[in-house]
Amino acid sequence: MSMILLVDDDVELIESTKHLLESSGYCVVAALNGEDGYRVAKEEHPDLMLLDVMMKHDVEGFEI
């Protein structure tokens, strides 16, 4: 099963996208900021990463 990592600071967007992707058969993991997203990516080795490039945190998508 393909794994997708979602990285976004919008909890509602994460939840709705996660639900949509899981209903299509994907395994989905999520992080609410760039720092956590980077850590999860190193640990989980997702097949695809969808991330917000302009988050309200020190580490944004551009840095990832």
Backbone as XML, in Angstrom:
<?xml version="1.0"?>
<chain id="A" units="angstrom">
  <residue number="1" name="MET">
    <atom name="N" x="0.843" y="-1.173" z="0.000"/>
    <atom name="CA" x="0.000" y="0.000" z="0.000"/>
    <atom name="C" x="0.891" y="1.241" z="0.000"/>
  </residue>
  <residue number="2" name="SER">
    <atom name="N" x="0.563" y="2.201" z="-0.835"/>
    <atom name="CA" x="1.336" y="3.439" z="-0.918"/>
    <atom name="C" x="1.051" y="4.330" z="0.281"/>
  </residue>
  <residue number="3" name="MET">
    <atom name="N" x="2.112" y="4.966" z="0.789"/>
    <atom name="CA" x="1.977" y="5.864" z="1.931"/>
    <atom name="C" x="2.147" y="7.307" z="1.478"/>
  </residue>
  <residue number="4" name="ILE">
    <atom name="N" x="1.256" y="8.160" z="1.958"/>
    <atom name="CA" x="1.310" y="9.586" z="1.654"/>
    <atom name="C" x="1.473" y="10.349" z="2.961"/>
  </residue>
  <residue number="5" name="LEU">
    <atom name="N" x="2.395" y="11.291" z="2.958"/>
    <atom name="CA" x="2.605" y="12.169" z="4.109"/>
    <atom name="C" x="2.009" y="13.531" z="3.794"/>
  </residue>
  <residue number="6" name="LEU">
    <atom name="N" x="1.095" y="13.993" z="4.643"/>
    <atom name="CA" x="0.498" y="15.323" z="4.526"/>
    <atom name="C" x="1.146" y="16.230" z="5.559"/>
  </residue>
  <residue number="7" name="VAL">
    <atom name="N" x="1.616" y="17.396" z="5.127"/>
    <atom name="CA" x="2.210" y="18.358" z="6.046"/>
    <atom name="C" x="1.515" y="19.697" z="5.819"/>
  </residue>
  <residue number="8" name="ASP">
    <atom name="N" x="0.761" y="20.131" z="6.808"/>
    <atom name="CA" x="0.022" y="21.390" z="6.699"/>
    <atom name="C" x="-0.358" y="21.838" z="8.098"/>
  </residue>
  <residue number="9" name="ASP">
    <atom name="N" x="-0.453" y="23.139" z="8.315"/>
    <atom name="CA" x="-0.832" y="23.649" z="9.625"/>
    <atom name="C" x="-2.342" y="23.847" z="9.754"/>
  </residue>
  <residue number="10" name="ASP">
    <atom name="N" x="-3.089" y="23.493" z="8.719"/>
    <atom name="CA" x="-4.550" y="23.581" z="8.732"/>
    <atom name="C" x="-5.124" y="22.203" z="9.071"/>
  </residue>
  <residue number="11" name="VAL">
    <atom name="N" x="-5.569" y="22.037" z="10.305"/>
    <atom name="CA" x="-6.042" y="20.740" z="10.793"/>
    <atom name="C" x="-7.234" y="20.245" z="9.982"/>
  </residue>
  <residue number="12" name="GLU">
    <atom name="N" x="-8.156" y="21.128" z="9.643"/>
    <atom name="CA" x="-9.331" y="20.722" z="8.876"/>
    <atom name="C" x="-8.949" y="20.213" z="7.489"/>
  </residue>
  <residue number="13" name="LEU">
    <atom name="N" x="-7.993" y="20.850" z="6.846"/>
    <atom name="CA" x="-7.525" y="20.405" z="5.540"/>
    <atom name="C" x="-6.852" y="19.043" z="5.646"/>
  </residue>
  <residue number="14" name="ILE">
    <atom name="N" x="-6.049" y="18.854" z="6.674"/>
    <atom name="CA" x="-5.397" y="17.562" z="6.900"/>
    <atom name="C" x="-6.458" y="16.471" z="7.056"/>
  </residue>
  <residue number="15" name="GLU">
    <atom name="N" x="-7.443" y="16.709" z="7.911"/>
    <atom name="CA" x="-8.457" y="15.686" z="8.187"/>
    <atom name="C" x="-9.277" y="15.349" z="6.945"/>
  </residue>
  <residue number="16" name="SER">
    <atom name="N" x="-9.709" y="16.347" z="6.191"/>
    <atom name="CA" x="-10.533" y="16.071" z="5.009"/>
    <atom name="C" x="-9.723" y="15.376" z="3.920"/>
  </residue>
  <residue number="17" name="THR">
    <atom name="N" x="-8.480" y="15.797" z="3.714"/>
    <atom name="CA" x="-7.628" y="15.175" z="2.703"/>
    <atom name="C" x="-7.270" y="13.755" z="3.116"/>
  </residue>
  <residue number="18" name="LYS">
    <atom name="N" x="-6.995" y="13.569" z="4.400"/>
    <atom name="CA" x="-6.674" y="12.233" z="4.911"/>
    <atom name="C" x="-7.848" y="11.284" z="4.691"/>
  </residue>
  <residue number="19" name="HIS">
    <atom name="N" x="-9.047" y="11.741" z="5.004"/>
    <atom name="CA" x="-10.240" y="10.914" z="4.817"/>
    <atom name="C" x="-10.411" y="10.535" z="3.345"/>
  </residue>
  <residue number="20" name="LEU">
    <atom name="N" x="-10.260" y="11.483" z="2.459"/>
    <atom name="CA" x="-10.395" y="11.236" z="1.020"/>
    <atom name="C" x="-9.365" y="10.224" z="0.532"/>
  </residue>
  <residue number="21" name="LEU">
    <atom name="N" x="-8.109" y="10.409" z="0.923"/>
    <atom name="CA" x="-7.046" y="9.512" z="0.470"/>
    <atom name="C" x="-7.192" y="8.110" z="1.058"/>
  </residue>
  <residue number="22" name="GLU">
    <atom name="N" x="-7.556" y="8.025" z="2.333"/>
    <atom name="CA" x="-7.742" y="6.707" z="2.953"/>
    <atom name="C" x="-8.903" y="5.953" z="2.322"/>
  </residue>
  <residue number="23" name="SER">
    <atom name="N" x="-9.957" y="6.674" z="1.938"/>
    <atom name="CA" x="-11.094" y="6.013" z="1.290"/>
    <atom name="C" x="-10.733" y="5.519" z="-0.107"/>
  </residue>
  <residue number="24" name="SER">
    <atom name="N" x="-9.633" y="6.031" z="-0.650"/>
    <atom name="CA" x="-9.132" y="5.567" z="-1.948"/>
    <atom name="C" x="-8.064" y="4.487" z="-1.804"/>
  </residue>
  <residue number="25" name="GLY">
    <atom name="N" x="-7.806" y="4.056" z="-0.568"/>
    <atom name="CA" x="-6.900" y="2.939" z="-0.331"/>
    <atom name="C" x="-5.475" y="3.294" z="0.037"/>
  </residue>
  <residue number="26" name="TYR">
    <atom name="N" x="-5.193" y="4.559" z="0.302"/>
    <atom name="CA" x="-3.840" y="4.961" z="0.678"/>
    <atom name="C" x="-3.661" y="4.943" z="2.189"/>
  </residue>
  <residue number="27" name="CYS">
    <atom name="N" x="-2.439" y="4.685" z="2.610"/>
    <atom name="CA" x="-2.056" y="4.836" z="4.006"/>
    <atom name="C" x="-1.589" y="6.286" z="4.147"/>
  </residue>
  <residue number="28" name="VAL">
    <atom name="N" x="-2.132" y="7.010" z="5.116"/>
    <atom name="CA" x="-1.832" y="8.432" z="5.241"/>
    <atom name="C" x="-1.292" y="8.734" z="6.629"/>
  </residue>
  <residue number="29" name="VAL">
    <atom name="N" x="-0.184" y="9.461" z="6.676"/>
    <atom name="CA" x="0.352" y="9.987" z="7.924"/>
    <atom name="C" x="0.389" y="11.501" z="7.777"/>
  </residue>
  <residue number="30" name="ALA">
    <atom name="N" x="0.357" y="12.214" z="8.893"/>
    <atom name="CA" x="0.268" y="13.668" z="8.824"/>
    <atom name="C" x="1.156" y="14.328" z="9.865"/>
  </residue>
  <residue number="31" name="ALA">
    <atom name="N" x="1.505" y="15.580" z="9.568"/>
    <atom name="CA" x="2.253" y="16.418" z="10.501"/>
    <atom name="C" x="1.717" y="17.842" z="10.365"/>
  </residue>
  <residue number="32" name="LEU">
    <atom name="N" x="1.735" y="18.575" z="11.460"/>
    <atom name="CA" x="1.154" y="19.915" z="11.480"/>
    <atom name="C" x="2.168" y="21.038" z="11.293"/>
  </residue>
  <residue number="33" name="ASN">
    <atom name="N" x="3.442" y="20.693" z="11.115"/>
    <atom name="CA" x="4.454" y="21.723" z="10.839"/>
    <atom name="C" x="5.623" y="21.087" z="10.094"/>
  </residue>
  <residue number="34" name="GLY">
    <atom name="N" x="6.464" y="21.922" z="9.538"/>
    <atom name="CA" x="7.562" y="21.433" z="8.729"/>
    <atom name="C" x="8.573" y="20.598" z="9.484"/>
  </residue>
  <residue number="35" name="GLU">
    <atom name="N" x="8.872" y="20.988" z="10.695"/>
    <atom name="CA" x="9.851" y="20.244" z="11.496"/>
    <atom name="C" x="9.367" y="18.815" z="11.755"/>
  </residue>
  <residue number="36" name="ASP">
    <atom name="N" x="8.114" y="18.680" z="12.159"/>
    <atom name="CA" x="7.552" y="17.347" z="12.386"/>
    <atom name="C" x="7.428" y="16.580" z="11.071"/>
  </residue>
  <residue number="37" name="GLY">
    <atom name="N" x="7.067" y="17.285" z="10.003"/>
    <atom name="CA" x="6.958" y="16.646" z="8.694"/>
    <atom name="C" x="8.277" y="16.056" z="8.241"/>
  </residue>
  <residue number="38" name="TYR">
    <atom name="N" x="9.354" y="16.783" z="8.447"/>
    <atom name="CA" x="10.683" y="16.298" z="8.075"/>
    <atom name="C" x="11.047" y="15.056" z="8.892"/>
  </residue>
  <residue number="39" name="ARG">
    <atom name="N" x="10.750" y="15.104" z="10.199"/>
    <atom name="CA" x="11.042" y="13.966" z="11.074"/>
    <atom name="C" x="10.238" y="12.737" z="10.641"/>
  </residue>
  <residue number="40" name="VAL">
    <atom name="N" x="8.951" y="12.919" z="10.370"/>
    <atom name="CA" x="8.103" y="11.800" z="9.955"/>
    <atom name="C" x="8.577" y="11.239" z="8.613"/>
  </residue>
  <residue number="41" name="ALA">
    <atom name="N" x="8.967" y="12.108" z="7.693"/>
    <atom name="CA" x="9.457" y="11.649" z="6.383"/>
    <atom name="C" x="10.701" y="10.781" z="6.544"/>
  </residue>
  <residue number="42" name="LYS">
    <atom name="N" x="11.613" y="11.175" z="7.434"/>
    <atom name="CA" x="12.817" y="10.380" z="7.669"/>
    <atom name="C" x="12.497" y="9.041" z="8.311"/>
  </residue>
  <residue number="43" name="GLU">
    <atom name="N" x="11.487" y="9.016" z="9.176"/>
    <atom name="CA" x="11.118" y="7.775" z="9.876"/>
    <atom name="C" x="10.295" y="6.833" z="9.008"/>
  </residue>
  <residue number="44" name="GLU">
    <atom name="N" x="9.338" y="7.370" z="8.262"/>
    <atom name="CA" x="8.348" y="6.559" z="7.549"/>
    <atom name="C" x="8.664" y="6.310" z="6.074"/>
  </residue>
  <residue number="45" name="HIS">
    <atom name="N" x="9.486" y="7.136" z="5.456"/>
    <atom name="CA" x="9.837" y="7.007" z="4.038"/>
    <atom name="C" x="8.595" y="6.914" z="3.148"/>
  </residue>
  <residue number="46" name="PRO">
    <atom name="N" x="7.759" y="7.968" z="3.153"/>
    <atom name="CA" x="6.521" y="7.921" z="2.372"/>
    <atom name="C" x="6.807" y="7.885" z="0.867"/>
  </residue>
  <residue number="47" name="ASP">
    <atom name="N" x="5.833" y="7.374" z="0.106"/>
    <atom name="CA" x="5.945" y="7.346" z="-1.349"/>
    <atom name="C" x="5.689" y="8.723" z="-1.949"/>
  </residue>
  <residue number="48" name="LEU">
    <atom name="N" x="4.904" y="9.528" z="-1.254"/>
    <atom name="CA" x="4.547" y="10.866" z="-1.733"/>
    <atom name="C" x="4.379" y="11.776" z="-0.536"/>
  </residue>
  <residue number="49" name="MET">
    <atom name="N" x="4.798" y="13.027" z="-0.694"/>
    <atom name="CA" x="4.640" y="14.015" z="0.367"/>
    <atom name="C" x="3.893" y="15.209" z="-0.211"/>
  </residue>
  <residue number="50" name="LEU">
    <atom name="N" x="2.777" y="15.557" z="0.409"/>
    <atom name="CA" x="2.025" y="16.745" z="0.037"/>
    <atom name="C" x="2.196" y="17.752" z="1.158"/>
  </residue>
  <residue number="51" name="LEU">
    <atom name="N" x="2.752" y="18.934" z="0.828"/>
    <atom name="CA" x="2.987" y="19.873" z="1.907"/>
    <atom name="C" x="2.677" y="21.300" z="1.512"/>
  </residue>
  <residue number="52" name="ASP">
    <atom name="N" x="2.269" y="22.049" z="2.507"/>
    <atom name="CA" x="2.005" y="23.466" z="2.387"/>
    <atom name="C" x="3.355" y="24.177" z="2.369"/>
  </residue>
  <residue number="53" name="VAL">
    <atom name="N" x="3.560" y="25.035" z="1.395"/>
    <atom name="CA" x="4.863" y="25.698" z="1.310"/>
    <atom name="C" x="4.936" y="26.964" z="2.164"/>
  </residue>
  <residue number="54" name="MET">
    <atom name="N" x="3.796" y="27.467" z="2.633"/>
    <atom name="CA" x="3.795" y="28.695" z="3.428"/>
    <atom name="C" x="3.013" y="28.475" z="4.721"/>
  </residue>
  <residue number="55" name="MET">
    <atom name="N" x="3.653" y="27.854" z="5.691"/>
    <atom name="CA" x="3.037" y="27.625" z="6.987"/>
    <atom name="C" x="3.486" y="28.698" z="7.963"/>
  </residue>
  <residue number="56" name="LYS">
    <atom name="N" x="2.784" y="28.810" z="9.073"/>
    <atom name="CA" x="3.080" y="29.833" z="10.080"/>
    <atom name="C" x="4.037" y="29.317" z="11.139"/>
  </residue>
  <residue number="57" name="HIS">
    <atom name="N" x="5.062" y="28.607" z="10.718"/>
    <atom name="CA" x="6.045" y="28.033" z="11.635"/>
    <atom name="C" x="7.443" y="28.351" z="11.115"/>
  </residue>
  <residue number="58" name="ASP">
    <atom name="N" x="8.441" y="28.100" z="11.923"/>
    <atom name="CA" x="9.821" y="28.392" z="11.538"/>
    <atom name="C" x="10.258" y="27.602" z="10.312"/>
  </residue>
  <residue number="59" name="VAL">
    <atom name="N" x="9.886" y="26.332" z="10.242"/>
    <atom name="CA" x="10.265" y="25.494" z="9.123"/>
    <atom name="C" x="9.052" y="25.330" z="8.216"/>
  </residue>
  <residue number="60" name="GLU">
    <atom name="N" x="9.076" y="26.006" z="7.067"/>
    <atom name="CA" x="7.973" y="25.934" z="6.117"/>
    <atom name="C" x="8.266" y="24.894" z="5.049"/>
  </residue>
  <residue number="61" name="GLY">
    <atom name="N" x="7.331" y="24.697" z="4.150"/>
    <atom name="CA" x="7.483" y="23.732" z="3.076"/>
    <atom name="C" x="8.685" y="23.988" z="2.197"/>
  </residue>
  <residue number="62" name="PHE">
    <atom name="N" x="9.005" y="25.260" z="1.955"/>
    <atom name="CA" x="10.170" y="25.558" z="1.120"/>
    <atom name="C" x="11.465" y="25.003" z="1.725"/>
  </residue>
  <residue number="63" name="GLU">
    <atom name="N" x="11.581" y="25.045" z="3.048"/>
    <atom name="CA" x="12.771" y="24.513" z="3.704"/>
    <atom name="C" x="12.817" y="22.994" z="3.650"/>
  </residue>
  <residue number="64" name="ILE">
    <atom name="N" x="11.694" y="22.344" z="3.628"/>
    <atom name="CA" x="11.660" y="20.890" z="3.562"/>
    <atom name="C" x="12.199" y="20.454" z="2.222"/>
  </residue>
</chain>
